[in-house]
Amino acid sequence: MAKKKAISRNKFGFLSIIILAVNCLAILLLLLSYLAVHISPARNWILPFFSLMYPYLLLVNILFVIYWAIWRKWVFILSLVVILAGWNHMGRMFRISGTRDLEPGYQYIKVTSYNVKNLSNDNVDLLDPNVRGNIIGFLAVTGSDIICLQEMMIIHPDPDAFIDSLSRVLDLPYHAFARYSDKKSRFIDAIFTFSRYPIVGSGEVENENQLTYAIYSDIVIEGDTIRLLNLHLESFRLRHEDYTFISELDLQFNKDENIRENSIRILKKFKTAYKKRSEEADKLSEVVAQSPYPVLVCGDFNDTPNSYVYHVLSEGLTDAFMESGAGFGNTYIGKVPSFRIDYILHDDHFHARDFRRELVRFSDHFPISSYIGWRKDTSINR
């Protein structure tokens, strides 16, 4: 009987070693996700994959903490220490409670940012009046003072007339926009900013391929001027067949389809997007630093809060979600796992209240909004 117990203990000991080895691997991968925040994908394009996988690596390490604690093994401390070392990373995904109430003595504007995906859900029909009407109808009742739109496509016999009409519907008489490309086209595909207050200056920021990925608008609000940047950074540019491949990967293994060729194609797209986004973020950080006015940054970063892009763009700025949001912040609701990739950031002239993620499914993104405030009796101009 004693011999059987000894064998049982030996078997459990061997199993524990295997599990511990897997645990150490999970810890290493989680540490790499932390490191990815600080290293540009232009230098190393592999690390961003670990930052993308951060939520899952975090969950695995939490499960290891629970497992070892149940077995009363001290090694649970290993994962626990690494999890706590990345506490700020966790806080960028989830907030326990937010700050809803606006403070007396402050001037507030409501800012909304929304990637509207060409005013057409899933690009099935760019002229679908139901989707277009739902999006515009939603925006019209938000009571926003500034609305930042990305992937705004206008197919209309008279685009200028449509824009003027949209301004009236939104009750936002001022607007600025820049096409993604100067390529001549019968329709407008652009980044748009609509404002209740006068836009006295605007400009665009281009990447190395001379494609616009951000616009800035100088807006005068009761004597103060702010600079608002509306961003749409490089996407992975996945096509329908790419999404199909990712979502049906297990079936394709069973069918012995060309896994290698498809995987390489998608990895190349990821590599290109990571590199371009990092370069765009570096350039935009300079634009923010050189602003003569207090800065707000809104838009679709196409990257997670645990990325190099977010780290660069949020440096010196405050994330409205972290300041006043609650719950999970995921904003992408497309065909791959949901992440937080849309943001509202502000510099220290402002504070944010009542950050919200509106759960409407008219696009592949949720719209986000926040009240941005500053003291009424203090000029915010530098």
N, C-alpha and C positions, 0 to 999 in steps of 0.2 A: 504493500500500500504506500509506504514512504517513497519507494522507487518511482511509482506512478506520479506522485505529487512533485517529485524532483523534476521529472520529465516535463510535467505541465508548466512548472515555473520556468524551465529552460526555453520551452516553446514561447511562452509569453515574453520572456526576455528578448528573444530574437525578433519577435514581432514588434516589440517596443523600439528596438534599434532601427528597424525599417521605417516605422512611423516617425521616429525622431529625425531620421535623415530627410524624409519628405518635408517635415516641419521646418528643418533648417533651410531647405530649398525655398519654401514659401517665404521664409523670413528674408532670404537674400533677394528674392524677386520684389518683395515689398520695399526693401531698401533701395533697390534700383529705381523703383517708381518715384521715390523721394528725390533721388539724384537727378532724374530726368528733368525736373523743374529748373535746374540750374545750368544745364548744358544745352546749347543750341542744336537743334536737329540738323542745322547746316554742317555741324562738326560730327555728329553721330545720330543717324536717323533710326537706329534700332531702339534706343532708350525711350522714345515717345510711346512705343507699344506698351511698355511697362506702366507708364502714367495712364494710358488709356485703360489698362486692366486693373487700375488701382482698386475700384470698388470690389472686384472679385477677389483680389489678393488680400484685401482687408478682411473680407468675409471668411476666407479660408483660415487666416491666422486667428480670427476670433473663435472659429470652431476648434482649432488646436488648443487654445486657452481653455475652453470648456472641457475638451477631452481629457487633457492632462489634469485639470482640477478635479474632475470626477474620479480619476484614478489616484488622486492625491500624490501626484508626481511634481516635484519642484520645477521641472523644466517648463511648466506653463509660464514661468516668469519671462522666458526668452521672447515669446511672441508678444506677451503683454507689454514689455518694455519697448519693443519696436513699434507697437501700435500707439502707445502713449507718446513716443518720440515724434510721431506724425499726426498729432492731435489736430493741428491747424488744417491739415489736408482733409481730415474727416469733417471739420466744421465748414469747409467750403461746399460740401455736398448736402449737409443736413443741419437745420437750425431747430432748436427745441421750441423757442418762442420768438416772436417778432415784436417790434415796436409799432403799434398802429396809430396812436393818438398824435395829432399835430400839436405843436407847442405854441402857446400864445406869444405874440411879439415877433413872430417870424413870417416872412414872405415865402409862400410856397407855390411851386408850379408842379403840375402833374406831367410826368414824362412817360411815354409808352414806346416800346420798341417791339417790332414784329417782322419776322421774315414771312412774307405772304406767299411765297412760292408761285410767283407769276399770276397771282389772283386765281389760281386754279389748283384744286386738290389733286395731287398726284399727276399733274400735267395731262390729265386725260383729255380735256378740252379747254383750250385757252380762252374760249369764248363762253364758257359755261356761266350763264347769268346767275344761277343759284349760288355757286361758290363765290363769285365776285360780289354778289349782293349781300351774302352772309358776312363776308369780311368787312365790306364797307359799312354795313349796318352795325356790326359790332363796334368798329372804330368810332362811329358817329355818336355812340351813347357812352363812351368811356369818360367823357368830360376832360379829356387831355388838353393840356396847353401846348405840348410839343409831341408830335408823333414821328418816329423814325421807322422807315420801311426799307426792307431789303428785298431784292428780287421782285421789284415792282414792274410788271410788264403791262404796257398799255397798247392794245391793238384796237385802233379806232380811226375812222376816216379823218377826224380832226383831233389829234392828241392834245393840243393846247386847250381846246374847248372842254375835253374830258377832265383835264387837270383843274381847270377853273371851276368846273362843276363839282369836282371832288372837294375842292377847298371850301365851297359853299356848304356842301353836305356835312363836312367835318367841323364847320364853323372855325376854320383856321385859315385866315386870308393870305398868309405869307408862306412861300415854299421855295425850296432850292433842291435841285437834283443834278445828278451827273450820270451819264450813260456808262455802263461797264466798258464799252468799246466805242471808238470813233467810227467803226465800220458802218457805212451807210445802210439804213434799214427803214422799212416802212412803219416799223413799230418802235416804241420806246422800251428799253430794258435797262432799268436804272436803280440807283439808290436815291430815295426821296426823304426829305425832311419837311414837315408841315408845322407851322408855328402860329400861335395866336398873336405873337409879338413881332415887330418888324425885324426882318433879316437885313442887316446893313452891309454885309459882306459874306462871300462864300468862296470856296475853292475845293479842289479835288486832290487826292493823293493817288499816284500811280505806282504800279510795280515795275520791275525791269522790262516787262513786255508791253509797257505803256497801256496797261489795262487799269481802269479805276477800281479801287477797292475801298475807298473811304472818301467822304466829303466832310468839310467843316463849314459851319454856319456861325457867323457872329450875330447874336440876337440881343436887342436892346429891351430890357425889362424894367420899366419905371426908372429910367435914368442909368441903370447899370447894364454893362455889356458882358455877356458870357460867350464862350466859344464852345459849341457843341460839335463833337465828332460822331459821325454815323458810319459804322464800319460793316463791311462784309468781307471777311478774310477768305483766303483760298480754301476751297472744299476738296474732298477726295475725288470728286467728279466720277462717282460710281454710276454706272449705267444699269439699265434693267437687268441685263444678263449677269452683272456682277452681284447685285442683290440676290438674284435667284441662286447663283452659285453658293453664296454665303449661307443663305437660309436653308438650302437643301444639300449641304455638304455631306451629311451622313448618308443620304440616298445615293449620292454620286460615288462615294466610296464603295457602296454595295454594287453599283453598276460598273465599277472600274472605269469611270470616265476619265478624261484628261485632267487630272487633279493638278499636276505639276504646272502645266501651261497656264491654266486659269489662276492658280495661286501666284505665279510670278507676275502675271499681268496686274493683279490687284495690289501686290506688294510694291510694284513700281509706282502705281498711283499714290499709294500711301507715302512712299519715300519722297516723291515730287511735291505732294501737298505739304508735308511736314517742313520741308526745306523752304518752300515759298512762303508759308505762313510765318516762319521764324524771321525771315527777311522783312516781310511786311510789318511784323510787330516791332522789330528793331527800328525801322524807319518811322513808324507811328509814335514810338516813345520819344523820338526827337521832336516830332511835331507838337506833342503835348508839352514837352519841356520848353519849347520856344514860344508857346502861346502868350500873347500880351494880356490875355483875359483869363479869369477863372474858367476851369474846364469841366465839362461833362463828356463822358464817353459812353456811347450806346451802340448796340448792334450784335451781329452774329459773328462770334470769333471762330466758329467751327472747331473749337478745341475746348478741352475740359479745364476745370479749375486747378487740376494737378499737372498742368502743362507748362512748358517754357513760355509759350505765347501769353498765357494768362499772367505768369510771373512777371514778364517784362512790361506788359500793358498796365498791370495793377500797381506797379511800383510807384509809391508816392500818392496813390489814389485809394479810395475806399469803395468796397463792393457793397452796393445798396442791399443786396440779398443778405450778406453777412451782417450788415448793420441793422436791418429791420425786417428781414424775411423770416418765414417759419416753415417747417416741414422740409420735404425734399425739393430741390431746386431744378430738377431735370426739365429741360425745355424742348429737347428734340424728341419727336414722336414718329420718326420715319421707320424704315424697314430694317434698321440695325438697332442694337440696344440703346436705350434712352440715356442721354447724358445732359448735363447742364452746359450749354454752349452759347447761350445768349446772356448779355450782361448790361447792367447800368452801373457805371463807375463815376465817382466825383472826387474833386480835390478837396483840400481842407477848408475852403471857403464855405462849403455846404455841409448839410447833413441830410440823411435820407430817412423817410418814415413810410410805413405802410407799403412795403414792397410786396407785390402780388404777382403770381403766375396764374394767368387766366386760363382755365381748363376748357378752352374751346378748340375743336378739331377741324378747323377750316383749312389748315395748312399742315406741313410736316413739322411745324414749330408751335409751341405755345407762346402767345404774346406775354410780355412782362411789363410791369409799370411800377412807378414809385413816385412819391411826393418828395421833391428836392427843395430844401428850405435854407434861408439865411436870415439873419436879423434885419428887421425893417429899419432900425435906426443906425445901421452901419453899411457904408458903401462896400461892395465886394470888389470893386475895381482896384487894380494894383496901382 
